[in-house]
């Protein structure tokens, strides 16, 4: 009998039912706040790579090709971090993994601020690569941890709002550059001051410091994760504390039902490893999710790298608006993605699959408009980033929900690694296409492909409990 057929004997997920009864607990809100800070860090880093690292390279006399390859390397290191998630969480758990990688991120980023003058591009690149490995790890771990604390009715909306903090990080870095860089134009290497660059870099460590304090004081391991690791005493202690905060009594009968449903699930799961992602039950889900996430990340990296360069190439031909104001417009227009995406994923009209499909189509449409009428670049590029973020957030929510707990870290790790690996080459590809505006046409076509694949995914995960049967 196939694994999927055997699993059909399990009728209820009592853990999901109990979490639904608890609703949003204090533990869920704490993990949500940590997740927001870590997403904010990722957004800051993406914008820092595109603008500040490019600027440092130009100041050091590095060629365009070397700068774009260096940016590819920085994003690739995030992918490398994602592939070791399963290895780390299996051995030291999720909370300790988060604590360790956040500390390492803070250390390596801060080292970039205290390197001796003059700032050397390759010295900075080395330490930022090490810091980006940490980003690749904690991005996956915090998403899975948060999803396991959330009730079904709140899960998608909260996860989408959390993904929106990536865009707030982008916008924050743009504002920070405007406020700190002397001369008011952060693109001109003639205005480069290493003290300004170091100050911006130091500010990006602040969210990490706050998150590590919350992690050490308040963060708790996911009970679902602990139950799957046979740590029942610790798991039920956390569930009991969550229940007391809601004035609900965790009975022995509740414990037995939760324990039995988890055990039944484990009995029908194979030992979790990457090969299982390509077994019959998961093969099409894995391949489809991998292609969608790769296209979304290719676009996320591409648009982050492309917009500052194409705005600079256009000069003041866009309504006579200065470079910095255009970047601010671009950053501001992408901010509502978390709330719009949250509404779409929870809507019966869209669901998870529909959200990815519609967002990718709209993203492609705005790309084509930019290609035809580049004068409106900063406005339409903001909408591109808005809908790309919704599609990307929806894709990772889908992956989080569709794979069982024993495979969730491995699935996220595998898919994020290869999507980061593919998307990382976006800057290098953009620099070798005929011109910047042809790149918008190319990225638009990739979004239409993404929409088609999302539409034919075999399972909709809206209102679906984690570990629910196919």
N, C-alpha and C positions, 0 to 999 in steps of 0.2 A: 504493500500500500504506500502511495506517495506521502511525503511529509505533509503536504497541504491537505490531503484527504484525512489523515490521522488527526490533524489539528481540529477538524470540524466537530469532534466529540466534545470539545470544550465549549460550554454555552455562555459563560459569563466571565468577565474580567472584574473580579471583586475589588481589586486594588483601585481600578479606575472608578468604580461605583463609589467607593469610600472617599476618594479624593474629590469627587463631584459633590458629595455631601458636605465635605469640609469647606469647599469653595477656596477663595484666595486667603491663604494663611499668612501670618507674619513672616514665616520662612520663605514663602513664595515671593513676597514683596522685597525681602532682602536680596534674594538671588536675582530678582529683576533689576534692582538698583545696581548690583555688581555688573550684571550683563550690559546694562546701559553704558556704564563707564568703560567697559572693555570694547564695546562697539564704537564708542566715541574715540578711543585710542586708535582703532583701526582706521577710522575716517581721517583723523589727524595725520596718521602715517601715510596714507594714500596721497593726500594733498601735499604733504611735505616732500614725498618722493618726486611728485610731478613738477612742483614749483621750486622748492628750496634746494633739492639735490641737483636739479638741472642748472640752477643758478650758480651753485658752488662749482660744478663742473666747468661751466663757462668761465668763471673767474680763474680757475686753475689752467685754462687753456686746453681742456679736454675736447676732443673732436665730438661731433654730434653722434657718430656711430658708437663711440666708446660710452658716451652718456646713456644712449638708448639701451645698449647692452648691459650697462650697470643697473639701470632701472629694471630690466628683465630679470637680472640676478636677484635683486631685492625682493621682487614678487615671487620668484622661484623659491626663495628661502622660506616664505610663508607656506608654500606648498610642501616643502620638506618637513616643516614643523607639523603639518597636518597628518603626514603619514606615520608619525611616531605616537600619535594620540593613543591608539589602542594598546600599544606596548606599555605606555606610561600608566594609563588608568587601570590596567589589569594588575599592575604591580604595586602601585602606591595610592590608588583611588583618585577620584576626581578633584576633591578639595585640595589635597596636597599637590596635585599636578597644577591646579590653578595658582596656588600660593607660590610654588617654585618658579613657574614660567613668568608670572607677573613681576616677581622680584628681579629675575634675570633681565626682563625687558627694561625695567627702571634703571638697572645698573649699566647695561650696554648703551642705552640712549643717553644717560647722563655723562658717560665717558666721552661721548662726541662733543659735549659742551666744554670739557676741560682739557681737550687735546691741545698740545702746545701750538703756538702761532709760528708761521702762518698755517691755517687750516689746510691739510692735505686731503684731497678728494678721496683717495684710495684708503687712507686710514679711517676716514669717516665711513666709507662704504663697508669696510670690514666689520666694524662694530654694529652698524645698522643691520647688516645681514644677520648677525647673531641675535639682535633684538627681534628681527622679523620672524625668526624661527619660533620664538616665544608667542608672537601674535598668531601664527598658524596653529599652534597648539591650543591656546586658550579660547580662540574663536569657536572651535568645535565643542570643547568640553563644556563651556558655559551655556551654549545653545541646548545641548542634550540635558544638562543638569536642570536648566530652567523649565524645559518642556515636561520633565517628569514631576515637577512640583505643581503644575497648573491643571485645573479642572478643564474638561473638554470644552465647555461653553466659553471659557476665556482664553484658551490656549492660543489660537491663531491670531486673534486681535493683539494680544500682549506680545507675542513673538514678532509681529509685524511692526508694532510700535518700537520694540527693542531694535529692530533692524534700521529704523529711521535715525537712530543715534549715530550711525555711520555718517549720514549726511550732515548732521549737526556738527560732527567732528570736522568734516570738510569745510563747512561754513566758518567754524571757529578759527581754523588755521588761516583762511583767507583774510578774516578780520584782523587776526594777530599780525599777519604780514603787513597789512595796511597801517596798523597802529605803530609798529615797532621799526620797520625799515626806514632808515633816514632817506630823505629825498622823495618819499611818497610813491616810488615806483619800484616794486620788488623784482622786476624782470631785468633791469639794466645792470650789467656787471660793473659798470663804472661807478655805480652807487653802492657797491658791495662793502659792507663793514662786518668783519668777523664777529664783533661784539653783538650786533643785531642778530646775526644768524644763530649764535650761541644762545641768546636770550629766548628766541622763538623755540629752539630745540629744547631748552630747559622747561619751558611752559608745557610742552607736550608730555612731560613725565608726571605732571600733577594729578591727572585722573588715575594713573596707575598707583600713585601713593595712596590716594583715597580708597581705591578698590582693595588694596592689600590690607588696609586697616580693617575694612568691613569683613574681608575674608577671614582674618585671624580672630575677630571678635564674635561675629554673628553667623557665618556660613555653616550650613550643615549638609552632610552627604545626602543624596537622594535615597529614600527608603526603598524605592523600586530597584535601584542599582545594588543596594545592600542585600536585598532579598535574593536577587539573582546570584549574589556571591556567597549565599548561605550564611549571612551574618544577621540572623533573625532577631536576636536580642537587641542589637544596636538599632536595627530598622524599626522594630515595634516601639522602642523607647522614643524615637523621633516622632513616629506617628502619634503616640500617646500625648506627647507635648503639644503637637499641632492640634490634636483633638481638644485638649484642655483649654487652649486659647480660644476655641470656638464653643466652649461649654458643651462638648459632646463627649460621651463616655465610650472609650474603645473597649468593647467586650471581648471575652475569650472566644465567643462565636465569630466575631468579626475577624479576630486574628487567625482563627482556623480556616475560615473561608478564603481570606487573602493568601495565606500560606499555601493552601491547597491549589488555588488557581495559578499561582506563580509556579508551583512545583509541576503541575500538569503541563504548563507551557514549556518548562525546561525539559521535561521528558520527551517532548516532541521536537525539540530543537537539536540540531547537530552541534558539535563543538564549534563555537563561533570562530571563523577565520575568513580570510579574503576570498578563498575559493568558493565558499558557500554563496557569495553574492552572485555567482554565475550558474548556480544550480537552477533547475527548471522553474521553481517557484519565483525566483527573484531576477532571472536573467534579463528580461525585457525592462523591468523596473530599473535595474542597475544601469543598463546601457542608455535607456531614455533619459534618466536623471543625470547621468554623466554628460551627455551631449548638451542638455539644456543648461546645466550649471557651467559647462565650459564656454558656451556661447555668451551667457550672461556675464561671466567674469572677463572674457575677452573684451566685451563692451565696456565693463566697468573700468578696467585698466586703460582701455583705449580712449574713452571719452575724458578720463582724468588727465591723461597725457596730451590729448589732442586739443582740448579747449584752450588752455593757455597759449599754445603755439599758434593756433589758427586765429585767435583774437589778436595776438601780436602781429601776425602776418597781414591781417586786415587793417591794422592801424586805427585811425579815427573815422574810417568809412562807415562805421555802424552808428549812425545818428550823432556823430561827433562826441561820443561818450568815451571817456578815458579807459585805459586798460583795466585799472583797478576797480572802477565802478562796474564795468562789464563782468568782471569776475565775481563781484558781490551780487549782482543780479543773478548770475548763473548759480551761485551757491544758495541764494535765498529761495529761488523757485523750486529747488529739489527738496526743501524741508518737509512738506506735508506728506511725504511718501508713506510714513509709518501709519498715519491715520487713514489715508485713502486705501492703502493696502490692507489694513486691518478690516475696514468695512467690506472691501471686495472679497477677501478670503472667507469671511463669515456669511456673506450674502448667498442665498439660495440660487441667485441668478448666475453667480460666477463660481463659487467654491474655490478650491486650491488650483485645480487644473485650468479653470476658466480665467482665474486671475493671471496666471502665467501667460496664457494664450493671448488675452486681450492686451495686457501690458506690453508684450513683445510686439504685437501688431502696431500699437500706438507709438512705441519706441521707433520701429522701422519707419513709420510715416513721418515722424519728426526728423529723422535722419535724411530722408529724401527731400524734405522741405529745405533743410540746411544746404544740401547739395545744390538745389535749384536757386535758392535765395539766401546766400550766406550773409547778407546784410543784417539779418535778424538773428545772427548766431547766438548771442548770449542768452536770448529769451528761449529759443527752441532747444539749445543745449541743456538748459536747466530742466526742461520737460523730458528730454532724453534721459538724463540722470534720474529724474523722478520715477519714470516708468521702468527703467532698467533696474533700479533698486527694488521696486515692487516685485518685478519678475524674479529677481535673484533671491529676495527674501522669501517669496512664495515657494520657490524651488527647494530651498533648504528646509522650510517648514514641511514640505511634502516628504522629503527624504527622512526627516526626523520622525514623522508619523507613520510612514509606510513600512519601515523595517522594525523587527522586534528588538527588544532591549538587548538581547545577547549579541545582536549584530549592529546595533545603532552606532556605536563608536566606530566600528570597522567600516560601515557603509559611509558615514560622514567623512571619515579619514580618507578612504579610497577615492571617493568622488571629489572631495575638495582638493586632494593632492593633484589629481590629473586635470581638474578644471583650472587650478592655479598654474600648473605647469604649462598648459596650453595658452591660458590668458596672459601669462607673463610675457609672452613674445609679442604682444600687441604693439608696444612702442617700437620695437625693431621693425615690425611689419609696416607700421605707419610711415616710418622714415624711408622705407624703400618703395612705397607706392608712388605713382606719378606726382601727386600733390596731396596736401592735407585734405582738400575737399573731396577728392576721389575716395579718401578713407571713409568719409561719412556714407557714401554710396555703398561701399563694401560692407560696412557694419550694419547698414540698413537691411541688406540682403540676408545677413546671418540671423537677424531677428525674425524674419519671415520663416526661415527654416526652424528656428526655435519654437515659434508659435505652432507650426504644423506638428512637431514632435510632441509638444505638451498636450495638444488636442487628442492625440491617439494613445496617451498613457492609459494603461488598463484599469487603474483603480483611482477612485476619488476618495480622499481621506477626510473630508469635512465631516464633523461629528463622529469621527471614528476614534475609539479608545486606543491608547498605545498598547501594542501586542494583541489587538483584536484580529480575529481570523480573517483571511481573504474571502 
